[in-house]
Amino acid sequence: MNAVSELDSRVALITGASRGVGAATARELAAQGVAVVLAARSGDAVRLLAEEIEQDGGRARGVACDVSRYDDVEGAVTTCCEAFGGIDILVNNAGVIEPIARLSESDPAAWGRAFDINARGIYHGLRAAIPFMERQGSGVIVNISSGAATGVLEGWSHYCASKAAALSLTRCAHKEVADKGVRVVGLSPGTVATEMQAQIKASGINPVSQLDPSVHIPSDWVARAIAWLCTDDARSHDGSDVSLRDEAIRQHIGLTT
């Protein structure tokens, strides 16, 4: 564990933490001395990961949480405060790409469910965490965005629309809380080697499904970028959407092949 990290002794809530980017972020932040609360619909998975982190010397809790339900998210924030004394970092990471389908073939209920997770889930995180952060006069919120927020793709109407909403939520939140000491920033990772890419590949819809797996970046790159965004060095990006496709950003963080 890196005791000299700027993030040492802070407390973070990470949604969608059972696998992929969320799990990698939990490990990265814990390694930097952050107490982490891992939230995901799979409560057993995040509790096991929390136990693994604690066995490695970190501080962690795992909680079952469906981000489309405000009470669940509020409960996860409460767990942060009760277990570790507060909340300094929120990583709004939970998101889904399924079901991929053209609008004419999409299922309205499934489309709405994806939007609820990807967009309403970020709102719920903001709504639950901001009051605590405002009272303490500090905090960082990282919303996971996507290039799909501004570039539409066939079969991804639910994902593109929800990520566009997430981008607007980042900008709105920044405008409302920046003068209260709370930082809000978005991160667009690009394509990441996670289960989501397997789902995209299987769909066979739009050019992203045709990408060679070798072009996808590893989850730990995204985790390192999230940790960096939580530091003072990244303050100039507050209120914006940082892209990990930007080579200058990658080099600044030290992400190289």
QUIRA-V828784 format. One line per field, one symbol per residue. phi: phi as a letter, one per 30 degrees, with the letter a starting at -180 (. if undefined). burial: 1 if it has 9 or more other C-alpha atoms within 8 Angstrom, else 0. Layout:
phi = ???
burial = ???
//
This chain:
phi = .cdcdedeidbbcbcicdahdddddedddddciddcccbaddddddddddddddddjccabcbdacddcdeddeddddeedddbilbcbbcdceabcdddadedcdceddddddddddcdddeddedddeedddddialbbccdcadddbbdbeiceddddddddddddedddeddcedciccbbcbcdidbdbdeddddeddicidddcddedddddedddedddedddcddcedceiccdcddddddedddjcbd
burial = 00000011011111111101111111111111111111110110011111101100011111111111110111011011100101111111110110010100010001110111111111111101110111001111111111111001101111111111111011101100110011111111110111011011100011001000000111111111111111100110111111110000111010000
//
